[in-house]
């Protein structure tokens, strides 16, 4: 199996991103939660390890509630692919959705469903310059 250079660079970037996240998250959650009950963060982080999902997450974090059609316009992905990623992100509680008539609006989850505190991912300042080429 041949791995392209940009894929290796992207994977290395996400390893650094996750390490950076763990350093910053400790300032936003209590120690017992972090050490004993923060397994739910693994689900969110593993979802964001997929570059397309990270792009979608960052877009929704800055734009607010957005429809699938608007997300597809911003990404270089097909509508079924975007819908698949949104479903995975919603199942891990990264995103929430709200139906208005025939439209479904997706947004970044305000509170962690596991501890009802503010989602730490909304407070992290991700370095997006490495994502620009992907």
C-alpha positions as CSV (number, residue, x, y, z in Angstrom):
1,X,0.0,0.0,0.0
2,X,1.5,3.3,-1.1
3,X,0.9,6.3,1.2
4,X,1.1,9.8,-0.3
5,X,3.3,12.5,1.3
6,X,0.4,14.8,2.1
7,X,-1.5,12.0,3.9
8,X,1.5,11.3,6.1
9,X,1.8,15.1,6.8
10,X,-1.9,15.3,7.6
11,X,-1.7,12.3,10.0
12,X,1.4,13.8,11.7
13,X,-0.5,17.1,12.1
14,X,-3.4,15.4,13.8
15,X,-1.1,13.6,16.2
16,X,0.4,17.0,17.2
17,X,-3.1,18.5,17.3
18,X,-4.4,15.9,19.7
19,X,-1.3,16.3,21.9
20,X,-1.8,20.1,21.9
21,X,-5.5,19.5,22.7
22,X,-4.7,17.4,25.8
23,X,-2.4,20.1,27.1
24,X,-5.0,22.8,26.7
25,X,-8.0,20.8,27.9
26,X,-6.7,20.4,31.4
27,X,-7.3,24.1,32.0
28,X,-11.0,23.8,31.1
29,X,-12.0,20.6,33.0
30,X,-11.5,19.3,36.5
31,X,-8.7,16.8,37.3
32,X,-11.0,13.9,38.3
33,X,-13.1,14.3,35.2
34,X,-9.9,14.5,33.0
35,X,-8.3,11.4,34.6
36,X,-11.2,9.2,35.2
37,X,-14.2,10.1,33.0
38,X,-12.8,11.8,29.9
39,X,-13.2,8.8,27.6
40,X,-16.0,10.7,25.8
41,X,-13.4,13.2,24.6
42,X,-11.6,10.3,22.8
43,X,-14.7,9.8,20.6
44,X,-14.8,13.5,19.7
45,X,-11.1,13.6,19.0
46,X,-11.1,10.5,16.9
47,X,-13.9,12.0,14.8
48,X,-11.8,15.1,14.3
49,X,-8.8,13.0,13.3
50,X,-10.5,12.7,9.9
51,X,-9.4,15.8,8.0
52,X,-12.8,16.3,6.3
53,X,-14.6,16.2,9.7
54,X,-12.1,18.7,11.1
55,X,-12.9,21.0,8.2
56,X,-16.6,20.6,8.8
57,X,-16.2,21.2,12.5
58,X,-14.1,24.3,12.1
59,X,-16.5,25.7,9.5
60,X,-19.6,25.1,11.7
61,X,-17.8,26.5,14.7
62,X,-17.2,29.8,12.9
63,X,-20.4,30.0,10.8
64,X,-23.0,28.7,13.4
65,X,-26.1,26.6,12.4
66,X,-25.8,25.6,8.8
67,X,-27.6,23.3,6.4
68,X,-26.0,20.4,4.5
69,X,-26.4,22.3,1.3
70,X,-24.3,25.2,2.6
71,X,-21.7,22.9,4.1
72,X,-21.4,21.1,0.7
73,X,-20.8,24.4,-1.0
74,X,-17.9,25.1,1.4
75,X,-16.2,21.7,1.2
76,X,-14.8,19.9,-1.8
77,X,-16.9,16.9,-1.0
78,X,-20.1,15.3,-2.4
79,X,-23.4,15.7,-0.6
80,X,-23.5,12.0,0.5
81,X,-20.0,12.2,1.9
82,X,-20.8,15.3,3.9
83,X,-24.0,13.7,5.2
84,X,-22.1,10.7,6.3
85,X,-19.5,12.8,8.1
86,X,-22.3,14.8,9.8
87,X,-24.0,11.7,10.9
88,X,-20.8,10.3,12.5
89,X,-20.1,13.6,14.2
90,X,-23.6,13.9,15.5
91,X,-23.5,10.3,16.9
92,X,-20.3,11.2,18.8
93,X,-22.1,14.3,20.2
94,X,-19.8,16.7,18.4
95,X,-22.7,18.3,16.6
96,X,-26.4,18.8,17.2
97,X,-29.1,19.2,14.6
98,X,-32.4,21.1,14.4
99,X,-35.1,20.6,11.8
100,X,-36.8,23.7,10.5
101,X,-39.4,22.6,7.9
102,X,-37.6,20.5,5.3
103,X,-34.1,21.8,6.3
104,X,-31.8,20.4,8.9
105,X,-29.4,22.8,10.5
106,X,-26.2,21.4,12.1
107,X,-24.2,23.2,14.7
108,X,-21.4,22.5,17.1
109,X,-22.6,21.1,20.4
110,X,-22.7,23.8,23.1
111,X,-22.4,21.5,26.1
112,X,-20.7,18.1,26.5
113,X,-23.6,15.6,26.8
114,X,-21.5,13.6,29.3
115,X,-20.9,16.2,32.0
116,X,-23.1,19.2,30.9
117,X,-20.1,21.6,31.0
118,X,-19.1,23.7,28.1
119,X,-17.5,21.6,25.3
120,X,-13.7,22.0,25.6
121,X,-13.4,21.7,21.8
122,X,-15.3,25.0,21.3
123,X,-12.6,26.7,23.4
124,X,-9.5,25.3,21.7
125,X,-7.8,27.6,19.2
126,X,-6.9,25.1,16.5
127,X,-4.1,26.0,14.1
128,X,-5.8,25.7,10.7
129,X,-2.9,26.8,8.6
130,X,-1.8,23.1,8.2
131,X,-5.3,22.3,7.0
132,X,-5.4,24.8,4.2
133,X,-3.8,22.6,1.6
134,X,-5.9,19.5,2.4
